[in-house]
Amino acid sequence: MRNLKFIISYKGTAYNGYQSQPGGNTIQDTVEKVLRSLLNQSVTINGCSRTDAGVHAIEFVFNVKYDEVLSSIGTDGLIRGMNGLLPSDISVVGCEYVSDAFHARFDAKGKEYLYIVDCSRVRNVFSQGLALSYPYELNIEKMTEAAEIIKGKHDFAAFCKAEAKEHLKSTVRTVYDIRIEKEGGFIRFYISGDGFLHNMVRIIVGTLIFVSEGKRSLDDVKSAVKDGKRDMAGKTLEPCGLYLNKVFY
């Protein structure tokens, strides 16, 4: 058996998320179907994360183990072959052999997510489905102050989808950094950490936007972080602006 590590990019607009599910139409289903045809065997890929419906990835990592006796295709051939068969909204950008012990999810040390907000006053047709349309000015200084409160190791229960918490042993996570950058009419939020709860990034950015709007105070953010009160945080933003940007190993 050989173990391959892949890096792919995808636009998640048309998919029901990454992970395979009964309804189908997922990134995993689509990639596995192509890999099975190229490797001439049944395979299951191990993804680094479970992105939701409508969420995108700039750098998504997965690994797959396969029987090399049944396939002699190399890494270059796999990249070319997969990109020739995959739909245009999924692209293989890297492939390499790794040790048998490597697992894309369990070996990940952390991730960086990117959330893009389009603040253009006039609707930008080219960012539809790829950024949150918010045609108002955001106060970066206020949001940066709030971000400093959120950074660090905390119980992020207030920043998690309620139903998801029932299945978790802990909601404690560490946010390494939050960077907020303005480029033209776009605001980009880069959030890195050792792990993320369901909807955590979308709620963090929603909280920062509420602070900018004056709907939440810095004290509210402190309360959300300290006491885990969901109503002290902001709303859950739409998935269209969210990207898995990097995975750290």
Secondary structure, 3 states (H helix, E strand, C coil): CEEEEEEEEECCCCCCCCCCCCCCCCHHHHHHHHHHHHHCCCCCCEECCCCCCCCEEEEEEEEEEECHHHCCCCHHHHHHHHHHHCCCCEEEEEEEEECCCCCCCCCCCEEEEEEEEECCCCCCHHHCCCCEECCCCCCHHHHHHHHHHHCEEEECHHHCCHHHHCCCCCCEEEEEEEEEEEECCEEEEEEEECCCCCCHHHHHHHHHHHHHHCCCCHHHHHHHHHHCCHHHCCCCCCHHHEEEEEEEC
